[in-house]
Amino acid sequence: MLMYTRPAQMKDFPEIWAAFQDGVAYLGEQGASQWQGEGAPNEALFKSDIENGWGIVLIYDGQVAGYGSLVPGPEDEYEILQGEWVGEEPEYVAIHRVTINSNIRGKGVGKTLTRDLVNLARARGYRDIRIDTFPENVIMQNVIKKTAFTYRGMVPFEYGDRLGYQLLVD
């Protein structure tokens, strides 16, 4: 099975949105508040990611199976971390909106996508990579930890505080 990542294109949007909706439903089934209701990312945010070159798709067996975005900082919420970011890098990039289509969930592709996002961030010149997730999203926490991120503190967001992680790469 061929699996790779590439920049998202607007033609990918229906499959990206479907994968995201799968993620919303899955988190809801797990009792997580992430992406539920008013604070959920909307279609315009995903389209903006794509237009800005931040959206990345995971292709699995010829179809969009996952999505993540690489959003250059600074981000207001990350600036008021209840903890401490480390390092001396002048710029960072944040990984956001990571989602995997339910058809392939459980096959380790979330880790593959996250690792590929790290590699792409590095290729784009970033050495400081950040990511966050809700405290009840244990699956994403495991993916984050398996890709060598270190917990740095709580990131206060309007719709719920999140665990903030950082990876510094050479």
Number of C-alpha atoms within 10 A of each C-alpha: 5 7 15 14 20 14 16 24 16 14 9 15 17 12 17 29 19 18 22 27 17 17 22 20 16 14 18 14 9 11 12 17 18 21 20 15 10 8 13 14 15 12 14 9 12 23 20 13 22 21 13 11 15 19 27 25 28 29 17 16 11 11 12 24 27 29 30 28 24 26 20 16 15 13 12 11 15 20 13 13 19 16 12 15 19 11 11 9 10 10 13 21 24 23 20 18 22 23 27 26 23 17 10 13 14 10 9 10 19 26 17 17 26 24 17 19 26 25 14 17 22 17 10 11 13 21 21 23 24 26 25 24 23 19 17 16 17 13 12 19 20 12 19 23 13 12 16 13 18 16 20 19 17 22 24 18 14 8 14 13 17 21 20 25 23 24 21 19 12 7
